Amino acid sequence: MPHAAIFDLDGTLLDFVDLHAIAWHEAMIKFGHDVSFEQTRSQIGKGGDKLIPVFLSEAAQRNHGEELDAWQSERFKAKYLPLIRPFSAVPDLLKRARDAGLSIAIASSAKKDELEKYLDIAGIAKLVGATTSSDDVEESKPEPDIFAVVLKKLAIDGNNAVAIGDSPYDAVAAGLANVRTIGVLCGGFTEDCLRQAGCVEVYPGPATLFASFEETLLGK
């Protein structure tokens, strides 16, 4: 049985992938880049350091990459943060994992100031023992840095943890840290996409994972 469950937030525990994608789409348009909502949505799960280079040339990144990132962050917090809601059974799932003896951690590409607000929205702040944000690492998902840091905080090896995420970037990052990943479909990526990225189990969302807990990697 694993020693820890390491959860992603956006699209895994909280329903705001579309909101993030809209804010990135608006930022791209504002700074003169013809990038559609569908294009930005396909990249959600990465941190800004990985998302921006997908759409901006090196020259554009030097010219206004940081300004675009900052505008997007402020736009999201001002307009879309109040709309975020947790998926069903999120606190129940984390309590179940904790009662099973697992340490609970969050490994998110969000910025640190955003992360604290997300934990409150999800109603899980008191259930989480360790957190890692994009501010703690040089490179965000799909690089493994976020998982490496959270594993160090938990004082365990990757093979003693299970990650839970909604995007292929979660699975790739976790795999590089030797962590097995449970995928959830509530973030909008397909089961085939998640399995190809390395997910060993896939469930519709937190509620199903909670209901099937004893049959999952978390409960075995």
Disulfide bonds with the S-S distance in Angstrom:
none
